[in-house]
Amino acid sequence: MKIFIFFYTILYCFIFIPLAFIASIWSKKIRCGLQGRFRQIKKIRAFAKEKTPAPLFLFHSSSVGEWEQSIPIIQELKKQSPDIQIVATFFSPSGMKHGKKELVDASFYLPFDIYWVALRFFKILQPTAWVISKYDVWPMFVFAAHSLKIPVILSSAELAEDSTRHKSIFATINTLFYRYLSVVFVVSHEYKERFLNIFPYPDRIIVSGDARYDHIISNAQKNELKQPIELFANPLSLTFIAGSIWPNDEKHLLPAILSIYNTFANVQFILVPHELAEDHIESIEHFFYESSIATERYTKFLTNQKSHCRIVIVDTIGMLAKLYQTTDIAYIGGAFSSGVHNVAEPAIFGNAVLFGPKHLNSHEAVQLKKIEAAFQLTNEQECISILTNLITNKELRITAGTKGKDFIYANKGATKIISHYLKQHI
């Protein structure tokens, strides 16, 4: 362990951190994350002085999506033991910005992954247990927690088939620190088999399912009791939504939407970019403008008015999950770059789901495709073909949506399994 810590620290301090500082010159997100980590030590100490003697659980999430897996677990713990304290940590600025702060007593960036920094962090907060959501396991923090006898729990864990974490030299490296995890809660038996490559302790791997399903179901039930968000002044028979889309998605998606727009007058479109940079939104507007098609931004609507266009661009954060309640077919972005985003949110509302080729990062995407509740496309023509089939074949569309919704409901319950384990430490 000492040899690994030594070489990892050398690489981290003299290669990774300098490269991060160089990248921060061009990346606002990286710059924000670095600045946040340097500025927060006083905040951490101030919180530690004010915290109560009650048990403190530390929940770590890489970003917003992973945080959603922790929310129902925290809510369940708080319901059973209202006095416990919760501290949330994040890797990304988006997690820090959009995490539900009302659920926690404090939230911080997880500090740099340096052994002595991790030791200091844990000694200041003195957590009862450290819960990591999905995959973001930091080696030096695991070693530090182990040395201080702090249980480390990996919850709603996934290990995709194409992930390098359980293959070749990476599997060997990961085994060195994964062995110090107390327990791993995985989303399926398939993932349990993969985790055995880097965590060869079957008695410490529990198939719990994904706690995010519980959160998505809860949110959907709440949204169904509210007035749906209506964007269009003249609602048509079908609504297609493209959520969390990136430029790599748009290369294939926008030409397909243009074709569908001109072919089917009964379809309206909602586009929700993942990044709301002005130049990104303008590029989408320009694409349709060149074909003499009007679009309208959500923030440009006058108070209490709706769009008279058939294409609306949602240029604000926090609406996507609610919009799925009003749509019929959903394309989910990310699968033409690093990996598909959240496909469970549209599925719970009975949307037929589409995504690109890089979807193995998502257990639910793989499963929805397997049961024909979701459809994979690799180019513009496939997108046009799939959309045409779903638009013209109502039975196919409804059946796909029903299968997806049933799948999400059938896989609820992870929250109770994970929270029951954590309660043993209170």
N, C-alpha and C positions, 0 to 999 in steps of 0.2 A: 504493500500500500504506500509506503514512504517513497519508494522509487517512482511509482506512478505519479504521486502528488508532486514530486520534484520536477519531473519532465513536463507534466501537464502545466504546471505553474510557469515554467520557462516559456513554453509555447504560447500560453494565454497572455502573459504580461508583455512579451517582447514581439509577438506576431499579431495575435488577435486584436488586442486593445489598440495598438498603433494603427492597424488597418481600419478599425472601426472609427477612429478619429479622422483618418483620411477620408473615409466614405461619408462622414458627417458633413463634410464641406458641401457636398451635393445633395445629401438626403436630410430633409428636415426631420423625418421620423427618427433616424438614427441619432441626429443631433439632440433631439428632445429627450431621447432615452438616456444618453450619456449625461446631459446636464441634470436630469432628474436624479440620477444615481449619486452624483457628486454633491447635490444640495440637500439630501434627505437625512443625513446622519443625525442632525440636531432634532429633526422631527421624530425620528425613531426613539432617541433618548428621552425626549419630552413625553412621548406616549408611555414609555416604560415606567416613568416616574409616577404617572397618574393611573396606571392600570390596577385593577383590583386583584386580590389573591385567588379569584375564581380561575378555573382551568382556561387556558388560552389555546385555541386551535389555529394553526397557521395554514392557510389555503393558498396554494400557488397555481396560477394559470398563465399560459403563454400569452393569450389574448382574449378577446371577447367570447369567441366560440367555446373555448375551453372553460372559461368562467361560468358559462351557462350550465356546465355539468356540475359545478360546485353549488350553485344556487339552491337547488332542492335539498341537498344534503345539509347545508347550513340552516335552511328553514326548519328542517326536521329536528336538528340538534337544538335550535333555539326554542322550538315548541316544547320539547321535553325538558330542557334545562335553560330557562330564560337568562340565568346569571352568567352563563359561559361567555367568554370573550372570543371574538373572531377577528383575525388580522388577515387581510388579503394581500398577496404580492403578485406582481405581473412582470412579464418580460417586456411587453410592447407598450408604447404610449397609448395605443387605442384601447388596450385593456384598462390602463389607469384612468383614461378619460371616460369610458362608457360603462365600467363596472358599476353594479348597484351598490353605491356607498351606504345606503340606508341599512343594508344588511350587516355591515361590519363596523367594528369599533375603530379601525384604522386601515389604511391601504398604502402600500409602498411599492416601489420598484424592487425586485429581488436584486440585491447588490451584486457586484462583480464576483464571478465564480473563482475566488481565490480562497484557499483554505483558512488562513487567519482572519480574513474578512468574514467568512461564513461562521467561524467560531465566535467572533465578536457579536455578530448579528443574533445568533441563537442565545448567547449568554445574556444579552440585553433583554430579549423578549421572553426567554424561558418558556417556550411553548410546550404544551402537554403532548402534542403530536403535530407532525407536518404532513399535510395531505397535498399530493401533486395530482393535477388533473390531466389525464390522457397520456402525455408523453414527455413533458418538459423536465426531464430528470437532469439536474446539474451535479456532476461528479463530486466537486469539492464540498458542496453543501450536504451531499449524502454522507461523505466521510466525516464531516464535522458533526452532523446529527448523530451518527453512530457512536462517535467518541464521547458524546454527551448523553448517550442512552436515550435519545429522543426517537420514538417510533416514526418511521417514514412509510407512508401509505400511498401507493399509486392507484388512483381510482379511475373507473371508466376507461381503462387502458386499451389502446389499440396498437397493433403492429402489422402494418399492411404487407401484403405478399411481396410487393416490389421494394419494400424498405431495406436499406443497407444495414440497419441496426442489428439484424439477426443473421447477417451473412459475413463470411470470410473474416478478415482481420477486425472488422468493426464488432462482430459478435464477441470475439475474444476480449476486446477492449471494454465493451459494455458489461461483460460478465464480471470484470474487476470491481465495479462499483454497484451494479444492480444487486449483487449478492447481499448487500447491506440493507435492502428494502425489507420492511417487516412483512408486508403482504401486498399482493398485486390483485386488484379487482379488474377482471377483463370482461369485455362486452360479449364474447362468444367462446364456445369450445374450440373453434378454429384458431382464435387468437391465443388461447391457452397453449396449444401445441407449438405455436411459433415462439411464445415467450420462454418455453422450456429450453430454447437454444441459448438464451442469455440469462435465464433465471431458473436453473435446474432444480427447483424445489416445488414439486407438484402440490404438496400439502399447504403451501403458502400462496398458491394461485387459486382464486375463487372466481367462478363465472357468475357475475352479478347482473350483466346487462349494462346498458348505458343510462346513467342518471339524467342525461340531457333529455331523453324521451319523456321523463316525468315532468320536467320543466316545460317542455314544448306542449304537452297535453294540458297542463295547468293553464298556460297562457292562452291556448286555443279556447278552452272552456270559458275563460274570462272574456276573451274578445267576442265570443259568440253572444254574450249577454249585452254587448255594447252596439251602438249604431255603427254599421260598416262604413269605412272610408270610401266615399264615392268621388271619383275624380272627374267623371265625364258628365257633361250636361245632357247628352243624348245617348244613354247607355245602349250598347248593341248586344247581340245575342251571345257573343263570345269575347272573353278578355284573355290576352296572352301577356304574361309578365316575364321580363328578363331580369333576374335579381343577382346582385353582386357581380356585375360583368366588368371585365377588363378589356383593354384594347385587343389582346390576343383572341378573346371571344368574339369581339365585334367584327373582326376580319371575315368570319364565317357567318355570324348572326345577322348583322345589319343588311347585307345583300339579300339574305333569306327573308327577313322581315319586309323588305321593299317588295319582293316578289309576292309574298302573301298579302300585303297591303293592297296591291293592284289587282289581285285575283279574287279576294274575298272581301266584299264591302261590309260584311257583318262582323268583322273582327276589329277590335281596338287593342292598343298596345301600351304597356307601361314598361319603361326602361329605368333601371335603378343601378347606376354605376357604383362599383365598390369604392373607388376613390373619387372624391368630389372636386378634384382640381378643375379650375375654370377652363383650361385648355382642353381637358378631356371632354367636358360637357360640350364645349364649342365644336369639337371635332364630330361628335354625334349629330349635333344640330346641322352642321355644314353638310354632312353626308346626305341627309334627307332634303336639305335646301336645294342641293344640286339637282334633285329629281322633282323639284317644285312641290314638295310635300311639307306641310306645316307641322311643326312640333311646338309644344309649350312646356315650360318649366313649372314645376309645382309651386315654387316660391313666387312665381309671377302672377298667380291667380289673385284676383281681387278678393277681399274679405267675403266669405260665404258664397263665392261663385265657383263654377266648375269650368273645365276646359271644353271648348267647342272643337278641339282637334281630336283626331283619332290616335295620336301618339303623344303621350305625356312622359316627360323626363323628370324623375323624382330627384331633386337636388338637395335633399336634406337627410339627416341620419335618424334612424329610429322608427321608420314607418314600415319597413319591408315585411316583417312578420305579420303585421296587421293587414297589409294589402292582400296577402294570399287568400284571405277570407272571401275576397270579391273576384278572384280570378279562376280560370278553368285549366289553363296550361301554363307551366312554369319552366323556363330555362334557367338553370343555376350555373353561374360563372365559376371560373377558376380552373376548369379541367382542360384548358388549352395552355396552361402555364404550370403552376406549382401543384395544383390539386383542387378538386371541386370543393365548393363551400357547402353550406348547410342545405341538404335536400329534404331533411325531415320536416322543416317548417312548412313548405308548400304541401308536402304529402299529407300532413295531419288535417288539412282542409280539403282533401280530395282532389288536388290538382294532379293531372298527368305530368310527369317530370321528365325533363330533357337535360343532358349534360354532355360535355366533351369526353375525350379519350382518357385523360388522366384523372381517374376517379377511384383508384384503388386505395387512396388515403382515407376513404370514407366507407366504413362498414355498411351503413344504411344504403349508400349508393349502390354498392355491389349487390346487396340483398334485394333492393327494389328492382334493379335491372333483372335479376334472376327470376323474380316472380312476375315480370312484365308489367310492373307498375311504373317503370322508368325506362327511358330509351337513350341509347348512346349515339352520338353523331360525330363524324370526323371532318366534315366539310360542309360547305354551303348547300350543295345539292342534296345531301342526306338530311340536312335540316329542313329544307323545303319539302322533301318527300314525307318525313315524319309528321311535320306540322299539317300538311295537306291531309294525311290519313286521319289524324286526330280531329281535325276540323270537320271533315266530311263524314266520319264514322263515329256517331254519337255513342254507340254501344262500346266501341273500343276505348273512347275517352273516359266514359263513366266507369267502366270496368277497371281501367288502370288506376284511376283516382281512388276507387273503393278499395282495391288491393293495397295501395300505399297507406291509406288511413288505417286499415285493419292491421297492417304490419306494425305500425307505430304503437297502437293500443295493445297489441299482443306482446310487446316487448317492454312494457312498463314494469316498475317494481324495484329497480336497482337502488333507489334512494333508501328504502327500508333496510336492504341488506348491508349497505355500506355504513349507514348511520348506526345500525345496531352494533357493528364492530367498534365504531368510534366511541359509542357510549360506554363501552367497557373501560375506557381510559379516564372517564370523568370521576 
